[in-house]
Amino acid sequence: MTATTYQPGEIQGLIQINASKCKGCDACKKFCPTNAIEGASGAAHSINQDKCLGCAQCLVNCPFSAIEETHSALETVIKKLADKNTTVVAIPAPSVRVAIGEEFGLGTGSLVTGKMYGAMNKAGFRIFDCNFAADLTIMEEGSEFIHRLHANVKGEPNAGALPQFTSCCPGWVRYLETNYPSLLPNLSTAKSPQQMAGAVAKTYGAKVYDMQPEKIFTVSVMPCTAKKVEASRPEFNSAWKYHKEQGSSAAEYQDIDAVLTTRELAQLFRLLDIDLANTPEYQGDSLFSEYTGAGTIFGVTGGVMEAALRTAYKVLTGTEMAKLEFEPVRGLEGVKEASVTLFDTSLSQNVTVNVAVVHDMGNNIEPVLRDVMAGTSKYHFIEVMNCAGGCVNGGGQPIEGTGSSWLGNL
């Protein structure tokens, strides 16, 4: 494995083990996708940061709360909310709207979108639902796949590598960068929904909010700790670059200024004395609160692929899929696969598209990648999610029985 190369400004060492609490039970090792946990059984463990993806699966599965995050933007976000000269934009991910309810005593699996919006509005956030950006991702990733597919069928030069990998999971992207860099051409060039949302909020959104982009503070709320690392990557400042080209002299800023996990959002509400369970529902404050069901299913394994297939089918055939629920890519098998045969109006021929969905990456991705490396893969499009079950089981989600107390005194 090659060493991880961090760029200036990028978060490093996000997940750490508190040696005084670690019992050396090895539970964390079972959930680490990269074997980054080091130390003998019975002795305090440590994390090899060159291997760590920042996914925090070790953290949420540690029975002794010995694993901790080293970076929280919670205090900064609260200060920005109190600043009357700043527009603070919340960007909640699909699975947050279900998990956040558990932190306030609502039933497991309860959909609390309206209450979450209401609590965010009470806290002072404007709302840019990440589902809106997920819809953008579907269009971008689906269009890119269609372009690659057509170019390969026609034998065009520089057609783009197949199979195409999805690019919305930061743990997966980091894994590919550090373990299989030769396969990076297979990775979709589309940004993740989080990063699309940040860029849109500070470009088109600046007109919607009637604010200077440097006065907009974007806060994504994610089920995933690795999103903090993704947001800190220095290349994700496209809004600043755009405005600079238009003549802006503002100091450099990131597309996403801060990332809160689902647990941290609950902590923020408590610190602001907001009880989500008793908060009236709210519908949002702009078109950025509008989205489709395709964006919503991004939060579970197979959701990205299902949404992309719907889009590709519509574009290639000119008609909707007879049944929008594409069940072959649903479920919790480690690797799911499906084939779709359709009449491609552009090529004037039937085309069969083979797709695969991989989650619980540490246990399932290697055989898939070996086939791609060997040139024997039968797939054209592959979705990969690091966490078992997808984002719904991310490392930033509530931990049963803790009430987010692991955050300590922030």
N, C-alpha and C positions, 0 to 999 in steps of 0.2 A: 504494500500500500504506500502510495506517495504521501508526503507530508502536506497537511493543509497549509495553504498560503493565504494569510489574512492581509487585506489591504488596509491602509491608514483609515481610521475612523470606524472600521468594522468591529462589531462586538466580538470579544474573545472570551473564552472561559465562562460561558453563560451558565453552565451547570457544574456544580461542585459538590463533593462529598465532605460532610463534616465528620472528621475522623473521630471526634469525641463521642459521636452518636452511633457510628457505624459498628455493627456487630459481626461483620464479615460473613453474613449468612448466604451470600451469593444470589439472593433473589434478583437483584438488579441486573446481574449478568444474563439472566434468562430473557430479559426484555431489550437488551441493547442490540441494535441491528448491525453494529460495526465492531463488536468485541472491544469496546473502548474502556471497559471497566477492568482495572488491574488490581492485583493483590490476592494473596492466598486465602483460602477458606479459614474463617476464624480470626483473621487479622483485618485491620482497617483497610478499606479499599481507596483507590483514587481513580481519577478519570484522565485518560490520555487525550488531551485536547486536540491533538492532530487527527485523531480518529472520530472525535465526538461530533455529532450532527446537530446537537442542541435540541433534540426532540423531546427530552425529559420523560421518556417512557420509564427510565430508571427511577425518576423522582416520584411519579404517581404510583409506582408499584413497590416502593420501599416500605416495608412494614414498620420501620423505626423512625420515619421522617428524618433520615440522616442526609438526604440529598436536597440541595437548595439551589434556587436561582440567585445569581449575583447581580442581576440588573433589573431594576424596577423603575418605570417612569411615572409611577403613581403620584408622587409628590409634585413633579413638574406639571402633570396634567391638571391637578387641582389648582395650582398657581395660575395656569393659563385660563382656566375657567373663570377665575376671579378677575382677570384682566379685561376691562371693558373695550380695549382697543384690539382685541384678538377674537377672531371667529374660530371656535373650536369645533371641529367636524368629527363626529363619531362614525366609524366605518365597521359595523358589526357583521361578523361572518355568519353563514347560514346556521351552523350547529349551535351558536351561542344562544340563539333565541329559544332553544329548548333547555339547554343545560343550566342557564342562569336561574331558571325557576327553582331548581333543586336547592340553590343556595338560600332561598327564602321560604322553604317549607312547602313549596308547591309540588304536586305529584310528579314523580319521575316520568319524563316524556311529555310533560305539558308544554304546549306551544304558547309562548307568552310574548309574541312579537309586539302587540299593542302596549302591554305593560312595560316592556323593555324600552320601547320608544318613549313612553310617558316618563319613565324614570330618567332617561337620557335628557329629555327636554327640560325636566325639572332641574337637572344638574347644570344645564346651560349649554348642552351640545346642540349643534345642528346635525341632522341625520343624513348620511350618505350610505345607504344600505349596500353592503358588499355584494349582495345578490345582483344589484344593478350592474356592478362590474363583472360579476360572473357571467351575466348575459353577454357582455362585451367579449369576454374571454372565449365563450362558445363560438361567437362569430369569427373571431380572429383565428383560433386554433382549428376550427372546422374549415375555414377558407384556406388556411395554409395546407391542411391535409389534402383538400381537393386539388390545390395547385400541384402539390408533390405527386399525387396519384396520376393526374393527367399528364404531367411532364414525363413521368416514368413510363407510362403506357405508350406515349408518343416517341420515347427514346431521345428526348431533348437533352442537350448538354446542361450540366449544373441543375439537374432536375430536383435535387434535394433527396436526402437519404430516407429510405424506408426500412423498417417500420419507423413511424414518427412516434416519439414519446411525448406524453403530456409534461407540462412544465410548471404546474401550479403548486406542487409540494416542495418546500424548500429543503427538507431533509433528503428527499430523493435527488434533487438537483445537486446538492453538496456531495451526496454519495457518488453520483456519476462523475462529477468533476474530479474527485480524489481517487476513485478506483478504476473508472473506465473513461478516461478523457478522450480516447479515440472514438467513442460513441457520442460525443457531444453534438456532432452534426445531425444526429437523429432526434435531438431534443427540439421540441417546438420553440420557435423564436418568440412566442407570445409571452408577455409578462403574466404573472399571477394576478388573480382578481384584486388582491391587496394593493399591488403596485400600480395596476391600471387605475384603481380608485383614487390613489394619491395623486397621480398625474392629472387625471380629469378634474379632480376637486380644485387643483391650483391653476388650471388653464380655463376650460369652459366654466368650471365651477366658480371661478373668481368673478365672472360676469353674473352668474346666478345669485351669488352672495353679495354682489356689488362691493367687493373688497379687493385691495391690493393682495396679490398672491402671497407675499411675504408676511402678511397679517393673518393668513389662514394657517391654523395649526391642526394637522390631521392626526387623528388617533384611531388606529385600527384596533378592533376588539376581536381577538382570535382565540380559538381553542388550542392553539399551537405555540409553544415557546420558540420554536425555530423561526417563526415569523419575525421575531425581534432581530435575529441575525440577518435575515433577508432584507428587512427595512433599512438596516445600517450599511448595507453594501454601497460603496461609493458610486457605483454606476447608476444607482437609482435616484437621480436628481434631474430627470428629464424636464420637469416643469420649469425649474430654474434655468436650464440650458435654453429652453424655448423662449422664455421671457428675456434672457440675456441677448439672444439674437434679435429680439424686437426692440432692444435699446435699454433694457432695465439695468440699473447699477446696483441692485440689491445684493447683499452678501449671499453666499451660497447656502442653499437649504435642500433638505431631502424631500422626496415626494411624500413619504410617510415620516412624520416627526416623532411619533411614539407608538408603541404597541402595548396594549394591556391584554392579559389573558382573561378568560372568563372568570377565574378566581379573583383577579385584581379588579375587574369591573364590580364584582360583588363587594369587595373591600371598599372601593370608592363610594358606592352607594351608601354603605354603612357609615363611612366617615362624614358624608354629607347629610346623614340622618334621613335617607330616602328608603322607605320600605317598599320594595318592588311589588310585594304581594298585595298591598293596599293602594297601589298607584293607579289612577284612572288610565284607561287606554288612550293612545294618541296615534294618529294616522300618518305622521311624518310632516315635513315642512316644505318639500319640493319634489320635482320629478325624480330626484335621486332616491326616493323611497318607493319607487315603482319598479317592479321586476316580474319575471315569469317563473313558472314552476320549474323550468329547466335550470335556472340559476340556483334555486333552493336545494336541489338534489346534489349539488357539489359537495355537500357536507358528509356524504357517505360513500364508501367504496363503490365504484361503478357509476356514480352520478355524473362525473365529467364525461365519461365515454357515452353514456346514454344520451346526454344532452347534445354532445357533438354529433352522434349518429343521426339524431332527429334533424339537426341542421343540415348535415351533409346530404341526407336523403332528400330533403326538400329542395336543396339547390341543384342536385344532380338530376332529379326526376321531374321537378316542377310540381310535385304533389306531396301532401303530408303522408307520413307513415300511417297505415290503417289503424294501428294501435300504438299510441304514444308511449305507453309503458313497455319498455324493452327489457323484459324479464331475464333473458339469458345472462346479462351482466350484473344482475342483482344477487344478493346473498353473501355468505361469509366464507365461501371456499377461498383458499389462498390464491389460486389462479383460476380465473373464470375466462371462458372464451366463447366466441360466437361468430357466425358468418351471416352476412347480409348480401343477397343478390338483388341487384336493381338495374333498371334500364337507364343508362347514363345518356341523357339527351345530347350532351355536348360531343360525346364520342360515338353516338348512334350505335351502341352495343351494350349487351349485358356485362356488368362488372360485379365480381364477387369480392367483398371486402371482409377480411379476417381480422378480428380484433381480440385483444386480451386485456384483462383487468387484474392487476397484482396489488395486493395490500399485505400488511404484516411483512414488510419488505425484507427484514433480516432472515426470515425463514423461507422466503419464496422467490426472491428476485434472481439469484445466481444462475439457476438452470435456464431461465428465460434469456438472460444476457449472454450466456455461453453460446446459445443457439444463434443469437444475433451476431456475435463475434465470428462465429464459424460460417455465417452466410446461409444457415439452414432454417432460419426462423420462417414460419408460415404466415406470420402476422404482418399486417400493414399499419396498424395503429395500436399502441399499447398505453394504457393508463397505469401509472404507478403511484401508490400512496404508501408512505412510510409506516403509518400506524395501523394496527389491526382494526378493521372496520372503517378506516378512513378518518376524517377530521373529527367525527363525533367522539372518537376515543383519543383525541390529541393530548399532549402533555400539559396543556394549559387548562384542562377541564376540571370541574369540581372533583375533590377527592372525598370519597364517602367517609363520613364520620369526623371530618376535620373542621368543617365550617370555615375553610380557608384560613384557619388559625396558623398554618405553617408560615404565612407571610410575616408573622411576628409584629414587632413594633416598628412600623415604617415612619 
